[in-house]
Amino acid sequence: MGDLLPAADSGGDGVNAGPLAVLLEDPEVTDVLVNGVQVWVDRGDGLTRSQITMGSHEEVRRLAQRLAAACGRRLDDGSPYVDGQLSDGSRLHAVLPPIATGGPYLSLRTFRLRARPLDELVAAPLAQLLSAVVVARLSFLISGGTGSGKTTLLNAMLATISARERIVVVEDAAELNPAHPHVLGLQARPSNVEGAGAVCLSDLVRQALRMRPDRLVVGECRGVEVVDLLSALNTGHEGGASTIHANTSADVAVRLETLGLLGGLPLPALRAQVAAAFQVVIHLRRTSAGREPAEICLLRRSGPGGALTMWPVWSSEAGLGPAASQLARMLTARSVRPPAWLQP
């Protein structure tokens, strides 16, 4: 029911990437990977070997070090791996030998996210439902594997928020840029070469709460910052959103519990906070045909110990699920008219 299409605008102001520049300037390219001298590229439909080949391992090492320096990071034998963000927003990761046994290895994820309307990404009936979820101020999680379109969909959903609302976005690396007139972005910062100056996502979530957000958005739940996000969403900040890596919608609950436990929350309290903080889970998948929504579920507690479970609203394979009428009631209770197709 509608593919999630990769973004296709040209990427930023470019980087000094040597022979890889032609790939990074290609508007269809999402990832460029270098394994030794081999170059692989992803244009949204899986990895393929590029006709470009690097001249030598030493050339790759010099390129990786130049890109790392452009990020303000160090890459050498004493610090043989690096993660950074280039000036055009592209993400860099590099590893040097002997850690990289066949290396050097270089990974570049291009920054091409542009504001795209929701109905370009999903079929009209789903766009109608997702817009209703946003308008009703139901907090939601977008889940999926790497490259499944989570950030692209979140960007589009945030653009449907009323222009009278203030959105504060917290990210590890700035990617979201919704077409909305009142968005504030906070970006985490790694420590410098002396090991000082780090600003983590947990710090930024706490700062965001002091900025009078109508909507609090964390680009990705990936660590202990989930505890601060749960606390925020349970203290009057409705309509929040985030993304999370998960292979299936059923894995979302396990991922949230794992992250929350790492943050020091006891399991019973964690389950109660998650169930109260997030109402809707939208799971995406990447197939040979493209990126598409696979399921929409409600997050609820059930069974012994109040375990977190997914209650299906809709799936691409089975259509409407048992939670469809419940979501319709939730929307109605918030004075938002549910789509007619949601009520069989």
Residue pairs with C-beta under 8 A, 6 or more apart in sequence:
1 122
1 123
1 125
1 126
1 292
1 293
1 316
2 121
2 122
2 123
2 124
2 126
2 127
2 292
2 293
3 121
3 122
3 289
3 290
3 291
3 292
4 121
4 122
4 148
4 149
4 152
4 153
4 284
4 290
4 291
4 292
4 293
5 44
5 120
5 121
5 149
5 152
5 290
5 291
6 28
6 30
6 43
6 44
6 112
6 149
6 152
6 291
7 112
7 113
7 114
7 116
7 152
8 27
8 28
8 112
9 27
9 112
9 114
10 25
10 27
10 112
11 24
11 25
11 27
11 88
11 89
11 90
11 110
11 111
11 112
12 87
12 88
12 89
12 90
12 111
13 87
13 88
14 21
14 24
14 25
14 88
15 21
15 24
15 67
15 70
15 86
15 87
15 88
15 90
16 66
16 67
16 70
17 24
17 63
17 67
17 108
18 59
18 63
19 52
19 54
20 32
20 34
20 39
20 52
20 63
20 108
22 52
23 29
23 32
23 39
23 41
23 50
23 52
24 32
24 90
24 108
24 110
26 43
27 112
28 43
28 44
29 41
29 42
29 43
29 110
30 42
30 43
30 44
30 109
30 110
30 112
30 147
31 41
31 42
31 47
31 107
31 108
31 109
31 110
31 147
32 39
32 40
32 41
32 50
32 106
32 107
32 108
32 110
33 39
33 40
33 41
33 42
33 47
33 105
33 106
33 107
33 108
34 40
34 54
34 60
34 104
34 105
34 106
34 107
35 102
35 103
35 105
36 54
36 57
36 60
36 102
36 103
36 104
36 105
37 53
37 54
37 55
37 56
37 57
37 59
37 60
38 49
38 53
38 54
39 49
39 50
39 52
39 53
39 54
40 47
40 48
40 49
40 50
41 47
41 48
41 50
42 48
42 147
44 147
44 290
44 291
45 288
45 290
46 288
54 60
54 63
57 97
57 103
57 104
60 103
60 104
60 106
61 96
61 104
63 106
64 75
64 82
64 94
64 96
64 104
64 106
65 75
65 76
67 84
67 86
67 92
67 94
67 106
67 108
68 74
68 75
68 82
68 84
68 92
68 94
69 75
70 86
70 87
71 82
71 84
71 85
71 86
71 92
72 84
72 192
73 82
73 83
73 84
73 190
74 82
74 193
75 81
75 82
75 94
75 96
76 96
77 96
79 193
80 95
80 96
80 97
80 99
80 100
81 93
81 94
81 95
81 96
81 99
82 92
82 93
82 94
83 91
83 92
83 93
83 190
84 91
84 92
84 93
84 190
85 91
85 92
85 173
85 174
86 92
88 111
89 111
89 173
89 174
89 175
90 108
90 109
90 110
90 111
91 107
91 108
91 109
91 111
91 173
92 106
92 107
92 108
93 106
93 107
94 104
94 105
94 106
94 107
95 103
95 104
95 105
96 103
96 104
97 103
97 104
111 175
113 151
113 152
113 155
113 175
113 176
113 177
114 177
115 155
115 156
115 159
115 177
115 178
115 179
116 152
116 155
116 156
117 156
117 159
118 127
118 130
118 131
118 156
118 157
118 159
118 160
119 127
120 156
121 127
121 149
121 152
121 153
121 156
122 130
122 153
122 293
125 339
125 341
126 293
126 296
126 314
128 339
129 296
129 314
129 338
129 339
129 342
130 157
130 160
130 282
131 157
131 160
132 331
132 336
132 337
132 338
132 339
133 140
133 157
133 280
133 331
134 140
134 157
134 158
134 160
134 161
134 239
135 160
135 162
135 336
136 330
136 331
136 334
136 336
137 238
137 239
137 334
138 238
138 239
138 279
138 280
138 330
138 331
138 334
139 233
139 238
139 239
139 240
139 241
139 277
139 278
139 279
139 280
140 157
140 241
140 278
140 279
140 280
140 281
140 282
141 221
141 241
141 242
141 243
141 244
141 252
141 278
141 280
141 281
141 282
141 299
142 150
142 153
142 154
142 157
142 241
142 242
142 243
142 244
142 281
142 282
142 283
142 284
143 150
143 243
143 244
143 245
143 246
143 249
143 251
143 252
143 281
143 282
143 283
143 284
144 150
144 243
144 245
144 246
144 283
144 284
144 285
144 286
144 294
145 245
145 246
145 247
145 285
145 286
146 245
147 286
147 291
148 284
148 285
148 286
148 291
149 284
149 286
149 291
150 220
150 243
150 284
151 175
151 176
151 219
151 243
152 291
153 282
153 284
153 293
154 176
154 217
154 219
154 241
154 243
155 176
155 177
155 178
156 178
157 241
158 167
158 169
158 176
158 178
158 180
158 183
158 215
158 217
158 241
159 178
159 179
159 180
161 167
161 178
161 180
161 215
161 239
163 180
163 181
163 182
165 182
165 214
165 215
166 182
166 184
166 211
166 212
166 213
166 214
166 215
167 178
167 180
167 182
167 183
167 184
167 213
167 214
167 215
167 217
168 183
168 184
168 186
168 208
168 211
168 213
168 215
168 216
168 217
169 176
169 183
169 184
169 185
169 186
169 217
169 218
169 219
170 186
170 188
170 201
170 204
170 205
170 208
170 216
170 217
170 218
170 219
170 225
171 185
171 186
171 187
171 188
171 201
171 218
171 219
171 220
172 187
172 188
172 201
172 219
172 220
172 222
173 187
173 188
173 219
174 185
174 187
175 219
176 183
176 185
176 217
176 219
177 183
184 211
184 213
186 204
186 207
186 208
187 204
188 199
188 200
188 201
188 203
188 204
189 197
189 198
189 199
190 198
191 197
191 198
200 223
200 225
201 218
201 222
201 223
201 225
202 223
202 224
202 225
202 227
202 228
204 225
205 216
205 218
205 225
205 228
205 229
205 232
206 228
208 216
208 232
209 216
209 232
209 237
213 237
214 239
215 237
215 239
215 240
215 241
216 229
216 232
216 233
216 237
216 240
217 240
217 241
217 242
218 225
218 229
218 240
218 241
218 242
219 242
219 243
220 242
220 243
220 244
220 245
221 229
221 242
221 243
221 244
221 255
221 256
221 259
222 244
222 245
222 259
223 259
223 262
223 263
224 259
224 262
224 263
224 264
225 263
226 256
226 259
226 260
226 263
227 260
227 263
227 264
227 265
229 240
229 242
229 277
230 260
230 265
230 270
230 273
230 274
230 277
231 273
232 240
233 240
233 276
233 277
233 278
234 273
234 276
234 277
240 277
244 252
244 255
244 256
245 255
246 252
246 255
246 283
248 283
249 281
249 283
249 294
249 295
249 297
249 310
250 310
252 281
252 283
252 299
252 310
253 274
253 299
253 307
253 308
253 309
253 310
256 270
256 274
256 308
257 267
257 270
257 271
257 274
257 308
260 270
260 273
260 274
261 267
261 270
265 273
267 305
268 305
268 306
271 301
271 305
271 306
271 307
271 308
272 301
272 306
274 299
274 308
275 299
275 300
275 301
275 306
275 308
278 299
279 298
279 299
279 330
280 296
280 297
280 298
280 299
280 313
280 327
281 295
281 296
281 297
281 298
281 299
281 310
282 293
282 295
282 296
283 293
283 294
283 295
283 296
283 297
284 291
284 292
284 293
284 294
285 291
285 292
285 294
292 316
293 316
294 315
294 316
295 310
295 312
295 313
295 314
295 315
295 316
296 312
296 313
296 314
296 315
296 327
297 310
297 311
297 312
297 313
297 321
297 323
298 310
298 311
298 313
298 323
298 326
298 327
299 308
299 309
299 310
299 311
300 308
300 309
300 311
301 307
301 308
301 309
302 309
303 309
311 321
311 322
311 323
311 326
312 318
312 321
312 322
312 323
313 320
313 321
313 323
313 324
313 326
313 327
313 342
314 320
314 321
314 324
314 342
315 321
320 341
320 342
320 344
324 342
324 343
324 344
325 342
325 343
325 344
327 338
327 342
328 338
328 342
328 343
331 337
331 338
332 338
